[in-house]
Every structure is written in structure tokens, then in C-alpha cells.
Amino acid sequence: MSSEKKKETGKEKKEKHEWNERAKEIWLAGLGALSAVEEEGSKLFRTLVDRGASYEKKRKEQLDELWDEVSERYEKTGSKINESFDKTEERIEKNFKSIISGLGIPTRREIEELSNKVDALNKKLDSMKEKEGSSARTSQKSGGKSDGGKK
């Protein structure tokens, strides 16, 4: 039995050695994987940064184009709205003037013209009164009767 025990011990040693070698290989494979990840990770990181910069530039150009298009549409729409507003305002003003005219209400301009004519007539009347008054005084001084400006 002692010889069998020795054989098993030798076999166990061999198995232990194989396991140790396997463990060492696994350990080295893990270190190799870590090294590869570090090396490839740096390359991958640099590649991702480059791709990100390219993507950002592309999207920025697209956003700029979209912004330009939206701005142009906004300006066109704003211009159309302003034109429509102006036309509507003109129509309302025209209709309002038509209604006022139909009711016989004079416009501000017509009232001003009438007021100017009244002022002119008042001035003429004042002027005529002054002439009449001065001719009556002249005829009283000369001894004649005034006929009130009638002949």
C-alpha cells in the first residue's frame, strides 16, 4: 500500500503542478486582456472622441440650416401677416368712412374747411363794418346824412 500511496502522491504532485500552470496561464491571460483593454481602450476612446466631434459638427450644420429655414419662414409669415393687417386696417377705415359719410356726419377735414370759410366770412364782415362805419363818420362830418351804405 505504501507504493500505491507514493504513486498517488506523485500523481497529485503532477496534477498540482498542472493546476498551478493553468492558474498561472489564466492569470497571465487576464493580465493580457487588461493590457489589451488599456491599449485598445485608449485607441477606442480616441476614435470615439473623433467620431463625436464629427457628429457634433454635422448636427450643428443641420441645426444651423434648420434655424435658417425657420427664420426665413418666420420672416415671410410675419411679412404676410403685416400685409394682411394693413389691408384689413385699410378696409375697416374705408368702411368706417363710408358709414360716417352715409350718416351725414362731416369729416374732420370738412369741419376744418367749413371753419376756415366761416373765419374768412367773419373777416369780410368785419372789414365791411369798418368801411361802413368809416363812411358814416365821414358823411356826418361833412354834414350829410348817411344812407347806411345804400344808394
Residue pairs with C-beta under 8 A, 6 or more apart in sequence:
97 107
100 107
101 107
106 114
132 148
132 149
135 146
135 149
136 146
136 148
136 149
139 145
139 146
140 146
